[in-house]
Amino acid sequence: MTTDFSFHLLGRDGAARTGEIRMPRGVIRTPAFMPVGTAATVKGMYPEQVKALGADVVLGNTYHLMLRPGAERIAGLGGLHSFMNWQHPILTDSGGFQVMSLSQLRKLTEEGVTFQSHIDGSRHMLSPERSVEIQNLLGSDIVMQLDECVSLPCEDIVAEKAMRLSLRWAERCKTAFGNPAGRALFGIVQGGSVPSLRVESARSLVDMDLKGYAIGGLAVGEPQDVMLAMIETVEPHLPQERPRYLMGVGTPDDIVESVSRGIDMFDCVMPTRAGRHGQIFTRFGRMNLRNAKHADDPRPIDAQSSCQAANGYARAYLHHLVKADEMLGKMLLTWVNLAYYQDLMAGLRAAIAAGTLVDFIAETKEGWAKGEPA
């Protein structure tokens, strides 16, 4: 078992890469999709299920955990890994995005952001130093810098101001984090949809010599072509020997397009949230189990899937559970979605290693477009 944090590239196919992030709590195979466990739980799933599907790492959130049950309380109970019974790597979001999107009466200054809890209205201050402190109390393996994330589209001056503040906060996060063995701090590239700002942000963060780099502020309302253009703009300025993480992305199509442009890590609430609302992702494309056409269909979702939820339950039954708003329906469809996402990542890794990524993506997209055989 390693005592340090390291990233090893194992194969390339064009700009796409496959590799391993190694750290004391385990290996993250890349490209990787991280199921979102915002409040110390991947909603509707047992930790053992999440691991069995192929997930090497999950994501927790500083904002939610600091408000409930509290970072100091989790630390006193042995840290987040023990608290949620997940002994594998955990990446924690800094909380900045949630402060900007969920909080009432927030006030942003150079020092940090003061905000009102969306839970009980209590007042809190989140500075770069406090964000790192919370993530350290949680025992996160990969810590994210605090940044300011703006919605797109926005005026260039707004994007520039947020980008420069995020860079100053990154420096403060680096100082607060230090260099603990086996753990990593990632910086976050900002700059809206302005190429020159994105390049400046990336270069400045690389000068800080961090252990990984994320691209933030995308998947916030902009079209896919804008997101992909920003990845193409940033990628040449990120070091090859460090992992790249595209935050909050996304759909299966977003993921395969981003992998082909050199991204290594992803997270998104989409598979779990969609599952709770009757929506599933499959090799045949997206399905809505609420639709009446499923009410008398005895077939499973996908008889060839290795996921028991996808191959072992009739669509008619799943439709019934969804319409009846039964908890089991949400659990089974979340299982279907997370299994599909992990299968997709395994397919991408294998295709990159074999040098067949272009064919794999073409076949995958053809399956989505064609839908189920008659």
N, C-alpha and C positions, 0 to 999 in steps of 0.2 A: 504494500500500500504506500502511495506517495505521501510525502509530508508537505509538498508544495503545490502551487497552482501553476499549470502549464497547458499549452495548446500545441497539438501536433497535427500537421496536415498529412493525410494519408493518401489523398488522390485528388486529381483535378480533371475537369472536363470543361474547357473554355474558361469562363470566369467562375464557374461553380466549383465548390470545394467540398470534400468530405474529410472529417478529422475527428479528433478526440480532445475534449477538455478534461484534464486529469486533476483531481484534487483529493484531499483525504477522505471525503465521504463518498467518493465514487467517480465514475467516468461518465461524461456526457458525450454521446455520439452525435456528431453534427453532419448535416443539418438536423437541428433538433426543434421539436415543438414542445413548449412548456405549458402544460395545463395550468389554468389560473386557479389558485387556491386563495383568493382574496383575503378571507377572514379565517385563515388556517384550516380551510377545507375546500377541496374540489367538490363543488355542490353536487350531491346525489351519488357520490362515488366513495367506496372504501379506499383507503390508501393502498391496500394490497392489490385492488383491482387496477388502480392507476399504474402501479409499477408493472403488473403483469401484462398490461397493454403495450409496454415498451417505453414508457416515459422514464427518463433518467433524472429529471429535475422538474420541480414545480415552482410556481411563483406565489409569493405572499406580498401583502401590501402594507406599507408603513402607515399610511393614513388610517386605514380601517383598524389595524391592530393597535395603534397608539390610542385610539379612542375607545376600543373595546376588544379585549379585556384590559389592555394596557401593557406596554413593553416591559415595565418593571415587574409586573405580575408574571408575565411569561418567563422572564429571566429567572425569577424566584422559583419557578416550577421546572427549571432545567433547560429552558430555551425552546425555541419553536419546533425543532426537530422532535424532541421528546413530547412536547405539548400536543402535536398533531399526529404523532406516531409515524413519522416519515424520516427515516434515518439516511436518506440520500440527499444530494445537493438541493439547496433552496436558493433561489434568486429573489431578492426583495426590491420592489419598486420603491422609489424614494418618497412617494406620496404627493409629489408636486402636481401631477396631472389631476388627481382626485381633489386636491385643494382648489384647483382652478375650476373644476367642473361641478363639484358637489356642494361646496361650502357657501354659506351665506355671509354677507358682510365681511368679505376678505379684504385685506389691505396689504399691498405689496410694497416693500421698501428694500433698500440695499441689504439690510440686516437679514431679511427673510420675509415670511408671509404670516400675518396674523389672521386667524379665521375663526368662524363660529361653527361648531360641530353640527352636522346635519342630523345627528341623533338626538341630542338634548339641548342644543343651543349654547353649550359651554364654550369658553374662549380658549384658544390655544395659539402658540407661536411655534412655527416650524422654520428653523434656520438651517443652513447647510450642516452646521455642527450638530444640531439636535437630530436631524435626519440620519446622519451617520451614527450618532449615539444610539438611537432607537434600533437601527439595523444591527448594530453590534450587540445590543441587549437581546435581540431576537436570535442572534447567532447565525445570521445569514452567511452563506458561502460566497455569494456574489452580491455586492452592494452597489446600488445605483446612486450617482450623484443627484443632488437636488437641482432641478432646472425649472425654467419657466416655459410652459408649453402654450402656444397660442393657437387658436382655431384658424383654419384656412377656409376661404381666402382671407388675407389681411393685408393692410398697407405695408409696404417695404420698411418703412420707418419703425413700425410696430414689431416686425420680425427682427429687425436689426437690434433694437433695444433689448428684446428678450434674449437674443443670442448672446449679446455681450454680457448681460447680467448672468446668464447661465455659465459662461466661461469664468467669470469671477467666482461664482459659487463653486465651480468645479475645482478651482485652486484651493478654496477653503475646505472642500470635502476631502481633497487629497491630504492636506495637512492634518485634518481631524482623524482620518483613517489610518495614516501611518503605513506600515508595511508588515501586517501580521502574516505569519506563515500559513499557507494553505488556503488563503482567502483572497478575494479580488475586488477592486473598485473599478467600475466601468464609467467612462464619461459618455455624455449624450450630445451628439451633433444636432444643433438647431439651426434656424435660418429660414424658416418658412419655405416658400417656393422660389427663393431668390438664389440662383446658383452661386454667385460670388460670396454670399453670406455663408452658405453651406460649406464651401471650400475653406473659407477663413476659419470657421468653427472647427472643421475637421483637422486642419493643420495645427491650430492652437492646442487642441486636445492631444494630438499626437506628440507635440513638444512636451507635454506633461508626463509622457512615458507611463501611461496607465496600462493595466493588464487586459483591457478589452474596451471596445467602442460600440456604442449604440447609436442608431439613427432614430431620433425622436421627432415628434411634431408632425407625423404623417398618419394616414388612416384617420384623419380628423375632419373628413368632409370633402376632401379634394378628389378629383377623378383619378382612376388608376394610372393613367398615362403620366400625370403629374408626379405621383408617388414613384413610379419607375424611373422617370427622368431624374428625380432627386437622388435615387440610389446610384444611377449611372454617373451622376456628377460627383458624388462623395466617394464612391468605391476606390478610384485610383489614388486617393489621398490617405487611405487607411493602410496601415502596415499589414503585409501578407501574413505575418507570423502571430497576429492577434485575432481573437474571435470578433465577429461582427454580428450585432443583434438589432433586428428591426422591430421596434416596440409596437405592440398592439395590433399586429397583423397576423392572420386575417382570414380571408376566404381561401379555400384550396387553390384557386387560380392565382390569387395574390402571392401565395407561398411559392408555387412552382416558378412563377415569373421572377420572384425575388431571389430564389435559390440560383437560378440561371445567371443572375447578375452578381453573385458572390456573397450572399447573406448566409450566415451560419445558424442563427437562433431566432425563434419566433415565440410570441405568446399572443393569445386572444381569448376573450370570453365567448366568442361566437359559437364554438361547438357545444359548450355547456348551456349557454343561454338559449340557443336554438332548440336544443333537445328538450328543455323545459317547456317550450312552446309548440311542440309537435313537429318541428322541422328537423330533417336529418340530411346528412351528407353521405353519399355512396359513390361507388364507381360508375353508377348510372346517372349521376348528377344529384341534384337536390330534390327531396320529396317532402310533401306536407301531409302528415298522417291525419290531419283534421279533415281532409277531403273525403266526401261521402263515398267516392269510388273504392275506398279501402274497406268499407264496412262489411262486405261479404267476401273479402279476399283471403283465402286460407294460406297463401304463400308466405314464407318468411321474407324479410327485407332482402337478404342475399344469401342463398343457400351455400355459396362458395366462401363466404366470409368465415374467418376463424373465431369471430366474436359470437358468443352464445346468444347475446341479445339480438344479433342480426340474423343468425341462422336457426334459432330455436323457438321463435314466437311468431304466431300468425299475424299478418298485418291487420286482420279484422280485430284481433284481441288488442293490439297496440292502439288501433283507432278508438276502440271502446275506452281504453284507459285514458287516452288523451281527452276524449269528449266528456268523460266522467270526472276529469281533473283529479285522477288518482295519482298518488305519490309514486307508485311503481312505474307508471308510464313515463314520468319525468326521468326516473332513474335509468330505465332501460334505454330510452332514446339518447340520453347523455352518454351512456356506455357505447351505443352504436357510433355516435359521432367521434368520441375520443379514440375509439378503436380505428375508425377510418383515418383520422388524422395521423395516428402513429404508423399505420400501414403505409400511408402516403410518404411519410418521412423515411421509412425503411426502404421503400422503393426508390426514392430519390438518392439515398446513400449508395444503394447497390448500383444504380445506373451511373452515377458519377464515377464510382470505382471501376466500372466496366467500360467507361467511355461511351455510353449509349444514352446520355441524358436527353439529347434532342429527340430521339425515337421514343423514349419513355414519356416525355411530356406530350408529344404528338398523340400517342396512343391513349394517354390519360384524358386529354381534352376531347379526343374523338369519342371516348366512352361517355363523357359528360354530355356531349352534344347529341349523341345518338339515342341515349336513354336505354330503357330496358328492351330486350328483344320481345317481339310480339308473342 
